[in-house]
Each structure stands twice: as C-alpha cells, then as structure tokens.
Amino acid sequence: MSDFDDLTSESILSDIREKTKEPPMYKVLMHNDDYTTMDFVVSVLMSIFNKSTFDAEQIMMRIHKEGIAVCGIYTYEIAETKVNEVHNLARHNGFPLKSTFEKV
C-alpha cells in the first residue's frame, strides 16, 4: 500500500469520527401510585429492565419513598419501548403503573 493510501484512509477515518456522534440518552422513570403492588413493581423491574432482585427492591423502595425513580438510561427508541412495555404489562395485570422517559 502506498503512503497516499495510508493518508487517505486516515483522513477518511478522521472525518467519520468527527461526524459520528453518540445518540442522546433518555432516563426511564417509574412513578409511585396508591394501587400498584410493590411485588408487581419489583417483577416489572426484573423482567423489563433486567434488574437483579436486590436492585429491583432498592429501586422500588426509592419509588415508594420519593414518588419516582430512574429505572435505566437508554437511547430514545429503547426508552420508548421500555415505557410501552411497562404500560402494557401493568394494564394487562390491572395496575395503573406509570412510566415516563426524559432526556438525560
């Protein structure tokens, strides 16, 4: 390979790195309510957010005490999907559990 090819390759890679940006991130929040059981919240955190039992219980207590807690941080599409999954699972089980997401 010639020196020209090396310079061109490096130049192209440098341009790509400069133009490539990390996607914006969004935090998924879960809100407290007076009807959804603590056990159900722990179950949702474990199944949808892949939290360990310990982490799920800690987040659930934060939701219970503070009224809201972060469940995870994701790209827009994944955050939106997680919120929809929470709402669908909650409604299917008869709970009004609310989840939202906002830009970090």
PyMOL commands that set and color helices and strands:
alter all, ss='L'
color gray80, all
select helices_A, chain A and resi 3-19+38-48+53-66+76-92
alter helices_A, ss='H'
color red, helices_A
select strands_A, chain A and resi 25-31+68-75+98-103
alter strands_A, ss='S'
color yellow, strands_A
deselect
rebuild
show_as cartoon
